[in-house]
Amino acid sequence: MSQQAMDDMNQAEHVLGIEQAQGLGHALGTESLIETEHGIDKEKAFRDEQAIEPGKAFEPVIVGFLCNWCSYAGADLAGTSRLSYPTNLRVIRVMCSGRVDPGLMLEPFLRGADGVMVLGCHPADCHYLTGNYQAEQRVFCVRAVLEHLGIESGRLYLDWVSASEGARFAELVMEFAHQVKRLGPIGGRESREGLPLPEFMRRVQVAKRVTEGEKFRWLVGRRKALLEEENVYKEQLPGRRFHDLMSFVVVEECLRAAIELLTEEGPMSVKDMAETLGVSARKVLEHTAYLKKFGFLELHDVIGCSPRYVSLKHRLSKGERQEGFCLMSL
Amino acid sequence: MPSMLQDTGFDARIGVYVCHCGLNIAGVVDVEAVRESARFLEGVVVVRDNRYTCSEVGQKGIADDIKEFMLNRVVIASCSPRLHEKTFRTLLEKSGLNPHLLEMANIREHCSWVHYDNHEAATEKAKGLVHSSVARARLLQPLSRTKGRVVPEVMVVGGGVAGISASLYLGGMGIKTYLVEREPSIGGHMAMLDKTFPTLDCSLCILSPKMVEVAECENIKVLSYSEIEKVEGQVGDFRVQVRRKPRYVNEEKCVGCGDCVAKCPVKVKDDFNRNMGTRKAIYIPFPQAIPPAYVIDDQNCRYLTQGKCKICQAVCERGAIEYDQTSYVETIEVGAIIVATGFQPYDPRGLPQYGYGRFPNVITSLDFERLICADGPTYGKLKRPGDSQVPKRVAFIQCVGSRSVASGCRGYGLDAETGSSVGATDPKAYCSRVCCMITAKQAFMVKEKYPDAEVYVYYIDMRTAGKGFEEFYQRGRHEGIVFLRGKPGEIEERDDGCLRIISEDLDSGCILDLCFDMVVLAQGLTPPDGLVEFAQKMNLSRSEDGFLMEGHPKLRPAETAIDGIYLAGCVQFPKDIPDSVAQAGAAAAAAAVTCSKESIEIDPLGPVIDEALCIGCKLCEMLCPYGAIKVELTDKGPKAKSIEVACKGCGVCGASCSTRAITMKHYTDSQLTAQAKAILEVV
C-alpha cells in the first residue's frame, strides 16, 4: 500500500472518529432519554423562531403510535373534552407501545412524515406490565442511530399519557408539533439537517436496515437487563461499556447497510464506495468481503484492476441508480 | 356464501362507511369529500355515508351491503373503536363475516372534536385516517377466537357498605363470593358513623344486620384481615393471591366472650375511635364486628413484642389464642372481581392554617362521629378533646380539602422515590359530594342534643342534591343553625383554649370575629391509601382525581376498562351510602353476567412465529412479561413457541425479535406498515 493511501486511510478514520464523537457518542452519552426530550434549548429555539419568515409557516406532518389502553384512551378523552390541538398528528393504534418495532418507527419518515411520536402508559402503569419500558429502550437506541446518520433525533419522540390525561395529550401534541416545526421539514434547505430530500430518505433507509438487523435488535432487547441487572457473578455492566458497544455496533451496521444500499443501486468498486461514504477503503473492503462471503454481494465485473460488486437484490430488481448519494460525508 | 370470501385467497372487497354522527363529525369534516376520496382506493367496492352508522338503519345498510356486494372487509369511519368496535364486530358476525375483518377510523374523537377550528385540515386528516384504515383492512385476516373458561365465583375487595351490598346481591344469586377486607372486621367507614343523613338512622343499626347476613350467607366467605397481593389472568379466570395476616386468635374457636380483653395488660390508642379512646392489645374493633372474633395487635402485644405475658392464652377457656399464626398467601380463582376499597378521609394537617393536630379542639367530621356516638370514647357525650367540656359554641368549616382550585389537584403520578401517590395531603379540586350533608346532619345533632348550643356553619355553597336533602338542610336552618357564606382563612387558638375565627360573611358583607369552643372540619374524601399500588396490581387506570376510572363516565359507571373487574362505592368517586349501595348492585349484576357465561371468548392477538427465521435466541422469552413464549428444542433446533392461554397479545416479542421471525395477529408488521404508508397519502 502506498504512503498516500495510508495517509488517506488514516485521515478517513480520523474523520469517522470525530463523527463518532459528535454524532453517536453524543447521543449515547446522555443517560436518560426523557431528560433530553424535555431539555429544549431555549436559545436555539429563539433563533429558530426568528429564522421562520412570517406567512411561510411550515406545517409538519406527524405520525403517532398510541397504545390502546392509556395514550389512545387519553387521546379519546381529549376528543370528548373538545380540547383543540394542532391537526398535524395522525394516529395509529397499537395494543401496546411495546409493539412498535424500531423499523416501524422509521417507516413514516420514508413516507414523508416530519416527526414520529410513540406514546405509552406511564412507568409502572403499563397494561402489559413492561411494554412501555421496551418502547423506551427502542426509542433511545433508534435515536442514537439517527444521530449517527446526521438526522435530528428530536424527530422521534416518546412520552407517557394516561387514560385520564386528555389535556396532557393535547399539550404534548402541541409541544411536539412546535419542536418539529423548529427542526423544519425533512430534507431541503430549511431542514435542520440541511440534507437534500433523497439523501435524507437514503439515510432513513440505512437507519431502518440497521434497526432490522439482528445485532442491533439484540442489543436493544437486552439493554435494560444488561444495565439494570447483575450477572451470575454479581457484576453489573457499566453503562459506559454498553454505550461503547452500542456505538461500535451502530457505526459498523450503518456502514454495512450503506454498502448494501449502494450496491443494490448498481455495481461499485470498493474505492468508489469508500469515496462516496467518506470512510477508509479498508473498512469498506472488510464489510464487502463479509457481505460477499455470506452471499449478499457478488462480483459484477473488473474495470481496470478494481473489481466492482453488486448486490444480489440489484440483479433481481435492476433498479436504476440515482445520483447524489453522499452518506456520512457530511 | 359470504363467509367463503374471508379466505385470504380472495381479493379484498371493502365497504367504507363514513359516519356523520349527526353534526358531531359532519359539522367539521366534509363527510362527502372523505367518502369520495375512498371510492377509488384499491379493493374498495362500495362507499357510503350515514347520519348515524351505529343506528339500526345504519347497521342494516351495512348488513345489506355485505350480502349485495359480497363484502369481505368493512371500514367504518366514525367514533373511537374503544366505543363501538364491539357493536360493529357483532354486526359483522351476524352478517356472516369474521368479526376481525372490521377496521375503524377514528374521525370523531381524534379529528372532528379536536379540530373544530380548522374544517379544511380536519377533512384532510380524516381522509388520511380513512386511507390508512382501508390499507389495513386489505390485509386483515379472519381470526378464530379462543374460548377461555369461566370460574363462576366472584371476589369483592373491600368490606365497606358497598362491598357488603355487592356480596349480598351475589350471594343471593347463588354465586360463591369472597369478601376480602384489610381490617379485622368488615363494616368500613359506615361502621364508624353515628347517624346517617337525611333520615338520622343509626348507622350501625342499619349496617349490622347486613353484616350478620354476610356472615350467615353460605355463599359468602369473608376473608378479613387480608390484602390482595397479586392478580393474574383475565376475565372469567383470575388468579388472585390474597395475603392473610395473622389474627393470633382462631376465628372458629373464639366466641367473643371478652375474658381476654379484661385481663390484657396493654392499653393503646384506639384507632377505630380515631385515637381518642383506648383499647387493649387484644381487641375487637367494635362490638358488632364481623367476624366476631378478637385480634391481637402484634405491634403492641407484650408477648409478641417482648416474649412474655401470655395472659390471654391462660384466660381463654376455649384455647382460641394461637401465637404461632403467621401470615400466608392463599390463591383464589374467581371469574370476576369487584373493587370496593372505599376512600380515605382527607387529612387536614395538609392545611396548617386550620391547626388540626395542633389545637386539640379542632376536630374532623369523622372525629365528631366517634365523639357523638353512644359507643364512642365519650359514650355519646359531646366532650371536646381539649378539656372534656361540652362545647357551647361549635363551628363547622366546609370544603376542607375539597374544592381547593387554587392549590389544585396535583393529580396523577408517582413519587419517583417511594412509588407512592404524590401529595396525599394536597387539597383536591373536586367536590367530595357528601360533606355538606354530613355537616348539616352533625350541626343538627348538636342542636338536638344541646338545644342551647350555638352552631355556625362556614360554607362556600351548600350542595344538597338528593332525596330529602334540601328539606333536611332547611330544617336545620329553622332549628337555628347559622349558615355563613365564606371560608375562614385561619383559626387562632386563644390562651383559654377558645378558637377564634375571623371571616367575611359574603351575604352581609360584614367581617365577623367569632370565638368557638370547638371547630369541626368537614374533611373531604380522597382516594384510599395504597390505591396507586393496588391499581397497578389490578392493571386499572386512575382518573385525574386519583380515584379509579370507570369504563365509561355515563354508560359503564360500575365497570372498568378491564373486562371482569367492576367498581362499587367511593373508590370510583366520593358518593353517599345509597349511591354506593346502588353502584354495588350494578357491579354485582355485571359480575353475575360474567359468571353466568359458560365460556368467554378471548381475542386471539398472540404471536405468529416463523420457524424458518427463528434462531431460538430466547430474546422473546426473556422479554415476555407473562412467560407466554418459550424456546423449545425441536428437530430443527431450538424454536420459540407461544403459550396461547398465557399470552395477552401486547406484541413486545414481535417488536423485539432479533430476526424478525415473530409478528402479531391482528397487528401484523405488514398491517402496521401499510397503515403508516397510507396515513400520509393525503397531506
Chai-1 contact restraints between the chains, C-beta under 6 A:
chainA,res_idxA,chainB,res_idxB,connection_type,confidence,min_distance_angstrom,max_distance_angstrom,comment,restraint_id
A,V61,B,V683,contact,1.0,0.0,6.0,A-B,restraint_1
A,A75,B,H110,contact,1.0,0.0,6.0,A-B,restraint_2
A,D76,B,S80,contact,1.0,0.0,6.0,A-B,restraint_3
A,D76,B,R82,contact,1.0,0.0,6.0,A-B,restraint_4
A,D76,B,E109,contact,1.0,0.0,6.0,A-B,restraint_5
A,A78,B,V114,contact,1.0,0.0,6.0,A-B,restraint_6
A,G79,B,E109,contact,1.0,0.0,6.0,A-B,restraint_7
A,G79,B,W113,contact,1.0,0.0,6.0,A-B,restraint_8
A,G79,B,V114,contact,1.0,0.0,6.0,A-B,restraint_9
A,R82,B,W113,contact,1.0,0.0,6.0,A-B,restraint_10
A,S84,B,V114,contact,1.0,0.0,6.0,A-B,restraint_11
A,S84,B,D117,contact,1.0,0.0,6.0,A-B,restraint_12
A,Y85,B,V114,contact,1.0,0.0,6.0,A-B,restraint_13
A,T87,B,H115,contact,1.0,0.0,6.0,A-B,restraint_14
A,T87,B,N118,contact,1.0,0.0,6.0,A-B,restraint_15
A,T87,B,A121,contact,1.0,0.0,6.0,A-B,restraint_16
A,T87,B,K125,contact,1.0,0.0,6.0,A-B,restraint_17
A,R90,B,G128,contact,1.0,0.0,6.0,A-B,restraint_18
A,R90,B,I679,contact,1.0,0.0,6.0,A-B,restraint_19
A,V91,B,H110,contact,1.0,0.0,6.0,A-B,restraint_20
A,I92,B,Q675,contact,1.0,0.0,6.0,A-B,restraint_21
A,V94,B,Y667,contact,1.0,0.0,6.0,A-B,restraint_22
A,M95,B,G649,contact,1.0,0.0,6.0,A-B,restraint_23
A,M95,B,C650,contact,1.0,0.0,6.0,A-B,restraint_24
A,M95,B,G651,contact,1.0,0.0,6.0,A-B,restraint_25
A,C96,B,C650,contact,1.0,0.0,6.0,A-B,restraint_26
A,C96,B,G651,contact,1.0,0.0,6.0,A-B,restraint_27
A,G98,B,C650,contact,1.0,0.0,6.0,A-B,restraint_28
A,G98,B,V652,contact,1.0,0.0,6.0,A-B,restraint_29
A,R99,B,G651,contact,1.0,0.0,6.0,A-B,restraint_30
A,R99,B,A655,contact,1.0,0.0,6.0,A-B,restraint_31
A,R99,B,Y667,contact,1.0,0.0,6.0,A-B,restraint_32
A,V100,B,A655,contact,1.0,0.0,6.0,A-B,restraint_33
A,D101,B,A655,contact,1.0,0.0,6.0,A-B,restraint_34
A,L104,B,L672,contact,1.0,0.0,6.0,A-B,restraint_35
A,E107,B,T673,contact,1.0,0.0,6.0,A-B,restraint_36
A,E107,B,A676,contact,1.0,0.0,6.0,A-B,restraint_37
A,P108,B,A676,contact,1.0,0.0,6.0,A-B,restraint_38
A,R111,B,K677,contact,1.0,0.0,6.0,A-B,restraint_39
A,R111,B,L680,contact,1.0,0.0,6.0,A-B,restraint_40
A,G112,B,L680,contact,1.0,0.0,6.0,A-B,restraint_41
A,A113,B,L680,contact,1.0,0.0,6.0,A-B,restraint_42
A,A124,B,Q536,contact,1.0,0.0,6.0,A-B,restraint_43
A,H127,B,N539,contact,1.0,0.0,6.0,A-B,restraint_44
A,Y128,B,P625,contact,1.0,0.0,6.0,A-B,restraint_45
A,Y128,B,K648,contact,1.0,0.0,6.0,A-B,restraint_46
A,Y128,B,C650,contact,1.0,0.0,6.0,A-B,restraint_47
A,L129,B,P625,contact,1.0,0.0,6.0,A-B,restraint_48
A,T130,B,P625,contact,1.0,0.0,6.0,A-B,restraint_49
A,G131,B,C650,contact,1.0,0.0,6.0,A-B,restraint_50
A,G131,B,V652,contact,1.0,0.0,6.0,A-B,restraint_51
A,Q134,B,V652,contact,1.0,0.0,6.0,A-B,restraint_52
A,S162,B,Y412,contact,1.0,0.0,6.0,A-B,restraint_53
A,A163,B,S541,contact,1.0,0.0,6.0,A-B,restraint_54
A,S164,B,S543,contact,1.0,0.0,6.0,A-B,restraint_55
A,S164,B,E544,contact,1.0,0.0,6.0,A-B,restraint_56
A,S164,B,M549,contact,1.0,0.0,6.0,A-B,restraint_57
A,E214,B,S658,contact,1.0,0.0,6.0,A-B,restraint_58
A,E214,B,T659,contact,1.0,0.0,6.0,A-B,restraint_59
A,R217,B,S658,contact,1.0,0.0,6.0,A-B,restraint_60
A,W218,B,S658,contact,1.0,0.0,6.0,A-B,restraint_61
A,G221,B,L619,contact,1.0,0.0,6.0,A-B,restraint_62
A,G221,B,L623,contact,1.0,0.0,6.0,A-B,restraint_63
A,G221,B,S656,contact,1.0,0.0,6.0,A-B,restraint_64
